[in-house]
Amino acid sequence: MRWTALLALLALLLTACPSGGTGAKGQLEITVNIPAGSGISPNVLVSGPGGFSQTISQDGVRSFDSAGVGDYTITAQDVTAGGTTYSARVSVGSTPGTSSTATAAVTANTRTTVTVDYSPALSGLQVNVGNVPTNTQRVIVRARASDGTTTEDTSLSGNGSVNLNVPNGTYNVSVLAVVGTPTTIAASLSSFSASVTAPAVVEASAFTARPATGRLYLAGVGATDTPSGIAFVSEASLQSATPAVSQNRADTAIVEVNFDRSGNLFQLARGTTANAIQTLITRFSPVAASTIATTPVDFVITNGFFEFTGGCAGGTCRDRNLTAPTDMALDASGNLWLVDPTSQARIETNGGPIPATTPAGRLICYSAADLAAAAAVPGSNIGTPGIIYYGAAVAGATSLAFDRTGNLWMGAVVTAPTAARRLTRIASGSLTCPNLNPVSQTPQTPELASGERNYTVTATIGEPADIALDPSGNSLWVANRTGNNLIEVDANATTLSILRTVTVTGQPSLAPTSLAFDSRGRLWVAGGSSVFALNAISGSGAVSATVEKSFTASWPVTSLAFNLGNASTPPFLR
């Protein structure tokens, strides 16, 4: 009886050990990863030579240090937790897996690695697209999850079906057709835009024409406040082989132009006198913008100050709303954001100056509601924003742009006490833009310091004079003024990932100052008083781009902006 028990135990041990006999051995290392917080128990089956069979039911690393030489099959079964099904991909070595099973070869005196990655199971979300307009160049099918994650397909150029593999859940599905003719491009948005639960089949077949690409507006100023001005190039001229400025208006110290989705023009002037009240931002209606007229004015934003008590020894404190902002951007909600690299908090107390105690640089926001209220009274003045951020995260920032998921990117050129030239990304949920308090008339003034609010300094990256998102939303482009080149960065990465460094053929001293994409996805670059449209850029790493067409402005260009001019223009084509 005792011998029977010993023999049974020996047989069990032999089965549990991956042995191919008494010959050479290797090592098999299996790492199982599960989504954070999922609480799932993996179910990974491992079989191999000599009848070896094991089940892995915990995440982490499992090593078989005396694996017999031969082929091992690793199969990851689907598991369910909290009503969600999770499936896995099995990868051998550095080769990404494509299914839930794989074969790994163990050889003598070597270590073979296998990775099992669990994630929510994907479901088929089929979108049938019909009645696509003629002359369609491409069809963009997009499913947006409740957390903002988007899945996109651009394989169609006409009627057809696409299958989006997405995790189970509820999605807002929209379909866009980009329609082109020899002289114009228009965006046609499917009337279908509704919440569906995957898996599902979606029918999208009703398209409504939207405005064409619109004009290219530009602003600029030299080292002094003149020459300066604002101009535009008509759409017809942009489509020609030799575009030229269609209309020009001389002005003083204009450094930036931008448009909201309704076609309202925002014009930013450079602050010229320290601590003097002056108009820095002017908003014009689409009608005024069409002729770049100086009237009528919707509203203005000045660099006035607000007063408050507390926090300043001896009495009343004063803060400037703005000093000399350098860039502005509108987020998806219509809030107006500005960066002000030289602004300093608490400029006065009891009428006198106080020492600076925080890094120079501010991130300022005027809410969409406050902008709308001001526009209702033509010519009114918005004195104070709803919020002013200060601190190391925004110190020295001179340019800004929002990516497709609402993350804010900033480029810092000015060297501040705690900020070198760099790129900074702040997560979409980490910033707020409240309305101005109607009682106190003072803004919120939170600190945005290193390590707070998901703030991430990605890396030092030359001199980012301007930044822009490409139409896909996947790449951030940087105008590297000191490097005389352009840098393409992966906008979805949380750390710096440079995809391409681009020089422009024939422009060794480009010193780019502004970037803008048209709806064809073509990149326009300003350098000095010249503006270039680049041909499609191919390759990765260090590459060259050629100029498709160009024109010259009357002054050094500091800002480019396309006016798509319609509230329903999809934001990813702005």
C-alpha positions in Angstrom: 0.0 0.0 0.0 2.8 2.4 0.9 4.6 1.6 -2.4 1.4 2.3 -4.3 1.1 5.8 -2.7 4.7 6.6 -3.4 4.3 5.6 -7.1 1.2 7.8 -7.4 3.0 10.8 -5.9 5.9 10.3 -8.3 3.5 10.2 -11.3 1.9 13.4 -10.1 5.3 15.2 -9.8 6.4 14.0 -13.3 3.2 15.4 -14.8 3.6 18.8 -13.1 7.2 19.2 -14.3 7.8 20.2 -18.0 10.2 17.4 -18.7 11.3 15.8 -21.9 13.2 13.1 -20.1 16.7 13.4 -18.7 18.1 15.4 -21.7 18.9 19.2 -22.0 16.6 21.7 -20.4 15.4 25.2 -21.0 13.3 27.8 -19.2 9.8 28.8 -20.0 8.6 32.1 -18.5 4.9 33.1 -18.8 3.7 36.6 -17.7 0.0 37.1 -17.3 -1.4 40.7 -17.3 -4.9 41.7 -16.4 -6.6 45.2 -16.5 -6.1 47.1 -13.3 -9.2 46.9 -11.0 -10.8 44.2 -13.1 -10.5 41.5 -10.4 -10.5 38.7 -12.9 -8.9 35.3 -12.4 -7.0 34.3 -15.5 -7.5 30.8 -17.0 -4.3 30.0 -19.0 -3.7 26.4 -20.0 -0.1 25.3 -20.7 0.7 21.9 -22.3 3.9 20.5 -23.6 6.3 17.5 -24.0 5.9 14.4 -21.9 2.2 15.0 -21.1 3.0 18.2 -19.3 -0.2 20.2 -18.4 -0.6 23.2 -16.1 -3.2 25.8 -15.4 -2.3 29.4 -14.5 -5.0 31.2 -12.5 -3.2 34.3 -11.2 -1.7 37.3 -12.9 2.1 37.9 -12.7 5.1 35.9 -13.7 5.2 32.1 -13.7 8.6 30.4 -14.4 9.2 26.8 -15.4 12.9 26.6 -14.8 13.6 23.0 -16.0 11.4 22.9 -19.1 12.0 20.0 -21.4 13.0 20.9 -24.9 10.1 21.0 -27.3 6.9 22.9 -28.3 4.5 24.2 -25.7 0.9 25.3 -26.4 -0.4 28.3 -24.3 -4.1 28.8 -24.5 -5.9 31.7 -22.6 -9.6 31.0 -22.0 -12.2 33.9 -21.8 -13.2 34.8 -18.3 -16.1 36.9 -17.0 -16.2 39.3 -14.0 -18.7 41.9 -13.1 -20.8 41.2 -16.2 -17.8 41.9 -18.5 -16.1 39.3 -20.6 -12.4 39.4 -20.9 -10.3 37.7 -23.7 -6.6 37.5 -24.1 -3.9 37.6 -26.7 -0.8 35.4 -26.3 2.5 36.7 -27.5 5.7 34.8 -27.8 8.9 36.8 -27.3 8.7 40.3 -28.8 6.2 39.3 -31.5 2.7 40.7 -30.8 0.1 38.0 -30.5 -3.0 37.8 -32.7 -5.1 35.2 -31.0 -5.8 33.6 -27.6 -3.4 30.7 -28.3 0.2 30.4 -29.4 3.0 27.8 -29.6 6.3 28.5 -27.9 9.5 26.5 -28.7 11.8 25.8 -25.8 15.4 25.0 -26.7 18.3 23.9 -24.6 19.8 26.3 -22.1 17.7 29.3 -23.2 14.8 31.2 -21.8 11.6 31.5 -23.8 9.2 34.3 -22.8 5.4 34.3 -23.3 3.1 37.2 -22.5 -0.7 36.8 -22.0 -2.6 40.1 -22.0 -6.2 40.1 -20.9 -8.6 43.0 -22.0 -12.3 43.5 -22.3 -13.6 41.3 -25.1 -14.3 43.0 -28.4 -17.7 43.1 -30.1 -18.6 43.7 -33.7 -20.1 47.1 -34.3 -21.1 47.1 -38.0 -21.8 50.4 -39.7 -23.6 50.3 -43.1 -23.0 53.5 -45.1 -25.2 54.4 -48.0 -26.1 57.3 -50.2 -22.6 58.7 -50.0 -22.4 62.0 -52.0 -20.6 62.0 -55.4 -17.0 63.1 -55.5 -16.4 61.7 -52.0 -12.7 61.4 -51.2 -13.0 59.5 -48.0 -15.6 58.4 -45.4 -14.8 58.7 -41.7 -16.7 56.3 -39.4 -16.3 57.0 -35.7 -17.5 55.4 -32.5 -16.9 57.3 -29.3 -17.2 55.6 -26.0 -18.6 57.3 -22.9 -15.0 57.8 -21.6 -14.0 59.6 -24.8 -12.1 56.7 -26.3 -12.6 56.7 -30.1 -12.4 54.0 -32.7 -12.2 55.2 -36.3 -12.2 53.7 -39.7 -11.3 55.5 -42.9 -11.2 52.6 -45.4 -14.3 53.6 -47.4 -14.5 56.2 -50.2 -18.1 55.4 -51.1 -21.0 53.2 -50.0 -20.1 50.1 -48.0 -19.8 48.5 -44.6 -17.1 48.7 -41.9 -16.8 46.6 -38.8 -15.4 48.3 -35.7 -14.0 45.9 -33.1 -14.8 47.6 -29.8 -15.3 46.5 -26.2 -18.9 45.8 -25.1 -20.5 49.2 -24.2 -22.4 52.2 -25.4 -21.1 54.3 -28.2 -22.0 57.5 -30.1 -21.6 56.7 -33.8 -21.1 59.4 -36.4 -20.3 59.2 -40.1 -18.6 61.9 -42.1 -18.0 62.1 -45.9 -15.3 64.5 -47.1 -16.4 65.6 -50.5 -14.0 67.1 -53.1 -14.2 68.9 -56.4 -11.4 70.5 -58.3 -12.0 73.8 -56.5 -13.5 73.0 -53.2 -13.8 70.5 -50.3 -17.0 70.2 -48.3 -17.8 68.1 -45.2 -21.0 66.2 -45.2 -22.1 64.9 -41.8 -24.4 61.9 -41.6 -27.7 62.8 -39.8 -27.2 59.5 -37.8 -25.5 60.3 -34.5 -27.0 58.2 -31.7 -26.0 56.0 -28.8 -25.9 52.3 -29.6 -24.8 49.3 -27.6 -22.2 47.0 -29.1 -22.6 44.5 -30.7 -25.0 46.2 -33.1 -25.6 47.1 -36.8 -25.9 50.8 -37.6 -27.4 52.3 -40.7 -26.1 55.7 -41.9 -27.5 57.0 -45.1 -28.6 60.6 -44.8 -26.0 63.2 -45.5 -26.3 67.0 -45.2 -23.9 69.3 -47.0 -21.6 71.5 -44.9 -19.6 74.6 -45.9 -16.4 74.3 -47.8 -12.9 74.6 -46.3 -13.0 78.4 -46.1 -10.2 80.9 -46.1 -6.8 81.0 -44.6 -6.4 83.9 -42.2 -3.0 85.1 -41.0 -1.7 87.7 -38.6 1.7 88.9 -37.8 4.0 91.5 -36.3 7.7 92.3 -36.4 10.1 92.9 -33.5 8.3 96.2 -32.9 4.6 96.7 -33.1 4.7 97.7 -36.8 4.5 96.5 -39.5 1.6 94.4 -38.3 -1.8 93.3 -39.6 -4.4 90.7 -40.4 -5.1 89.2 -43.8 -6.8 86.3 -45.6 -6.3 84.2 -48.7 -9.6 83.3 -50.4 -10.5 79.7 -50.9 -10.3 80.0 -54.7 -6.8 81.5 -54.3 -5.8 78.6 -52.0 -6.8 76.1 -54.6 -4.7 77.7 -57.3 -1.0 76.9 -58.0 0.0 80.4 -57.0 -2.0 81.6 -54.0 -1.8 85.3 -52.9 -3.2 87.4 -50.1 -6.8 88.5 -51.1 -7.3 91.2 -48.5 -5.1 92.9 -46.0 -5.7 95.2 -43.1 -2.8 97.1 -41.4 -3.0 97.1 -37.6 -0.9 97.4 -34.5 0.8 94.5 -32.7 -1.6 91.7 -33.9 0.0 88.4 -33.0 -2.8 85.8 -33.2 -6.1 84.9 -34.9 -8.5 82.1 -34.2 -12.1 81.1 -35.0 -14.8 79.4 -33.0 -17.2 76.9 -34.6 -19.6 79.7 -35.5 -17.1 81.5 -37.5 -16.5 84.3 -35.0 -13.0 85.8 -35.3 -10.9 86.3 -32.2 -8.0 88.7 -32.7 -5.1 88.9 -30.1 -2.9 91.9 -29.8 0.5 92.0 -28.1 0.6 93.9 -24.8 2.6 97.0 -25.4 2.8 98.9 -22.0 3.3 97.1 -18.7 0.4 97.6 -16.2 -1.5 99.8 -18.6 -5.1 99.0 -19.3 -5.4 98.1 -23.0 -7.5 96.0 -25.3 -5.8 92.7 -26.0 -8.6 90.5 -27.5 -11.3 91.5 -29.9 -14.1 89.3 -31.2 -15.7 90.0 -34.6 -18.8 88.4 -36.0 -18.6 86.2 -39.1 -19.9 89.1 -41.2 -17.1 91.4 -40.0 -14.6 88.6 -40.4 -15.5 88.2 -44.0 -14.1 91.6 -44.8 -11.7 91.8 -41.8 -13.4 95.0 -40.9 -12.7 96.7 -37.6 -16.4 97.2 -36.8 -18.8 96.1 -35.5 -17.1 94.6 -32.4 -18.9 91.9 -30.5 -16.8 92.4 -27.3 -13.3 93.1 -26.1 -11.1 91.6 -23.4 -8.8 94.0 -21.7 -5.9 93.5 -19.3 -7.6 95.2 -16.3 -7.1 94.1 -12.8 -9.2 92.7 -10.0 -8.8 93.4 -6.2 -9.2 91.0 -3.3 -8.3 90.9 0.3 -6.3 88.2 2.1 -3.0 86.7 1.3 -1.2 90.0 1.0 0.3 91.4 4.1 -1.1 94.8 4.8 -4.3 94.9 2.9 -5.8 94.8 -0.6 -4.1 92.8 -3.3 -4.2 93.4 -7.0 -3.9 90.9 -9.8 -3.7 91.5 -13.5 -6.1 89.5 -15.6 -3.6 89.5 -18.5 -0.2 91.0 -19.2 1.0 90.0 -22.6 -0.7 86.8 -23.8 0.9 85.0 -26.8 -1.6 82.3 -27.9 -5.2 81.3 -27.6 -7.3 78.3 -28.3 -11.0 77.3 -28.0 -11.9 74.0 -26.5 -14.8 71.7 -27.6 -17.2 73.5 -25.2 -16.4 77.0 -26.7 -14.3 78.2 -23.7 -11.5 80.6 -24.6 -8.0 79.7 -23.2 -4.9 81.8 -23.3 -1.3 81.5 -22.2 0.5 84.5 -20.7 4.2 83.7 -20.2 5.2 86.9 -18.4 2.2 87.5 -16.2 2.9 87.7 -12.5 0.4 87.2 -9.7 -0.2 89.9 -7.1 1.4 92.8 -8.8 0.4 95.3 -6.1 -0.6 95.7 -2.5 -1.9 99.0 -1.1 -0.8 100.6 -4.3 2.8 99.5 -4.3 4.7 96.6 -5.9 5.3 93.4 -4.0 8.1 90.8 -4.6 7.3 88.0 -7.1 6.9 84.8 -5.2 5.7 82.5 -8.0 7.0 81.5 -11.5 5.9 83.9 -14.2 3.3 82.5 -16.6 -0.5 82.0 -16.4 -3.1 79.8 -18.1 -6.4 81.8 -18.3 -9.9 80.8 -19.3 -13.0 82.8 -20.2 -16.1 80.5 -20.1 -18.3 80.1 -23.1 -21.3 81.3 -21.1 -19.4 84.5 -20.2 -18.4 85.0 -23.8 -22.0 84.6 -24.9 -23.3 87.0 -22.3 -20.8 89.7 -23.5 -21.7 89.1 -27.2 -25.3 89.9 -26.3 -24.2 93.5 -25.6 -22.2 94.6 -28.6 -19.0 96.4 -27.8 -19.0 95.3 -24.2 -15.8 94.6 -22.2 -15.1 91.3 -20.4 -12.8 92.5 -17.6 -12.0 89.3 -15.7 -11.8 85.6 -16.5 -13.4 82.8 -14.5 -10.1 81.2 -13.6 -6.4 81.9 -13.7 -3.9 79.0 -13.2 -0.4 79.7 -12.1 2.5 77.5 -11.1 5.3 75.4 -12.5 3.1 73.4 -14.9 2.2 76.6 -16.9 5.3 78.7 -16.3 6.7 80.1 -19.5 4.1 78.5 -21.8 3.8 80.5 -25.1 1.6 78.2 -27.3 -1.3 75.8 -26.7 -3.6 73.4 -28.5 -6.3 70.9 -27.6 -6.1 67.3 -28.9 -9.1 65.3 -30.0 -9.8 63.9 -26.5 -9.6 67.3 -24.9 -6.0 67.1 -23.5 -4.3 70.4 -23.4 -0.8 70.7 -24.9 1.4 73.7 -24.2 4.8 74.6 -25.6 7.1 76.7 -23.4 9.7 78.9 -25.1 10.5 81.4 -22.3 12.9 80.1 -19.7 11.2 80.6 -16.3 12.6 79.9 -12.8 11.3 76.3 -12.9 10.5 75.7 -16.6 12.8 75.2 -19.6 11.7 74.9 -23.2 9.5 71.9 -23.3 6.1 70.4 -24.2 3.5 69.9 -21.5 0.4 67.8 -21.6 -2.5 68.3 -19.1 -5.2 65.6 -19.0 -8.7 66.6 -20.2 -10.3 66.1 -16.8 -7.7 68.1 -14.9 -8.8 71.6 -15.9 -12.0 73.5 -15.3 -13.3 76.8 -16.8 -16.0 78.2 -14.5 -18.1 81.3 -15.1 -16.8 84.5 -13.3 -18.3 84.8 -9.9 -21.1 87.4 -10.3 -20.8 88.6 -6.7 -17.1 88.7 -5.9 -16.1 89.5 -9.6 -12.8 87.7 -8.8 -11.6 84.6 -10.6 -10.5 81.3 -9.1 -6.7 81.2 -8.9 -5.5 77.6 -8.3 -1.9 76.5 -8.5 -1.0 74.0 -11.2 2.3 72.7 -9.9 4.6 69.8 -11.0 3.0 66.5 -10.2 -0.6 67.8 -9.8 -3.6 67.3 -12.0 -2.0 64.7 -14.2 0.5 67.2 -15.5 3.3 65.7 -17.4 6.4 67.3 -18.8 7.2 65.2 -21.8 10.7 66.4 -22.7 12.8 69.3 -23.9 12.1 69.7 -27.6 13.9 72.7 -29.1 11.9 75.9 -29.2 8.2 75.1 -29.7 7.0 78.3 -31.3 3.6 76.8 -32.2 1.8 73.5 -32.0 -1.0 72.0 -34.0 -3.0 68.7 -34.2 -3.3 67.0 -37.5 -6.8 66.2 -38.8 -6.7 62.6 -37.5 -5.9 63.8 -34.0 -3.2 61.2 -33.6 -0.2 63.5 -34.1 0.9 66.8 -32.6 3.1 68.9 -34.8 5.7 71.4 -33.4 7.2 74.4 -35.1 10.8 74.2 -33.8 12.0 77.7 -34.5 15.6 77.3 -33.3 15.9 73.9 -35.1 14.5 75.3 -38.4 12.4 72.2 -38.6 9.1 70.5 -37.7 8.6 67.8 -35.2 5.8 65.2 -35.3 4.9 63.8 -31.9 2.5 60.9 -31.0 -0.4 62.7 -29.4 -1.7 59.5 -27.8 1.5 58.7 -25.9 1.9 59.9 -22.3 5.6 60.3 -22.7 7.4 61.9 -25.6 7.4 59.8 -28.7 8.9 61.6 -31.7 7.6 60.1 -35.0 9.3 62.4 -37.5 11.7 65.4 -37.6 11.0 67.2 -40.9 13.1 69.8 -42.7 11.7 71.7 -45.7 13.7 71.4 -48.9 15.1 74.7 -50.0 14.4 76.4 -46.6 17.4 75.8 -44.4 16.6 78.9 -42.3 12.9 78.4 -42.1 12.5 79.3 -38.4 8.8 78.3 -38.4 6.4 80.4 -36.3 3.0 79.0 -37.0 1.2 75.8 -38.3 -2.2 75.0 -39.6 -3.9 72.0 -41.4 -6.6 72.4 -44.0 -9.3 69.8 -44.4 -7.3 67.9 -47.0 -4.9 67.2 -44.2 -2.3 69.4 -45.9 0.1 71.2 -43.6 0.7 75.0 -44.0 3.8 76.5 -42.3 4.7 80.1 -41.7 8.3 81.2 -41.5 9.2 84.9 -41.6 6.8 86.6 -44.1 6.5 83.4 -46.2 3.7 80.8 -46.0 4.2 77.3 -47.4 1.8 74.4 -48.2 3.8 71.2 -48.0 3.3 68.1 -50.1 2.4 64.9 -48.4 5.2 63.8 -46.0 6.3 60.2 -46.1 8.8 58.1 -44.2 9.7 58.1 -40.5 12.6 59.5 -38.5 14.5 62.4 -40.1 12.8 63.2 -43.4 12.5 66.1 -45.9 9.3 67.7 -47.2 8.8 69.6 -50.4 6.8 72.8 -50.9 3.6 72.4 -53.0 2.8 76.2 -53.1 3.6 79.4 -51.3 2.8 83.1 -50.9 4.3 86.1 -49.1 2.6 88.4 -46.5 3.3 92.0 -45.9 4.8 91.3 -42.4 6.4 88.5 -40.4 3.6 85.9 -39.9 3.0 84.7 -36.4 -0.4 83.0 -36.8 -2.3 80.9 -39.3 -6.0 79.9 -38.9 -8.5 78.3 -41.3 -12.1 79.6 -41.0 -14.5 76.7 -41.5 -17.2 78.9 -40.4 -20.1 76.7 -39.3 -21.2 75.5 -35.8 -21.9 72.0 -37.1 -18.5 71.5 -38.7 -17.1 68.4 -37.0 -14.3 69.4 -34.5 -11.8 66.9 -36.0 -11.9 68.8 -39.3 -11.4 72.2 -37.7 
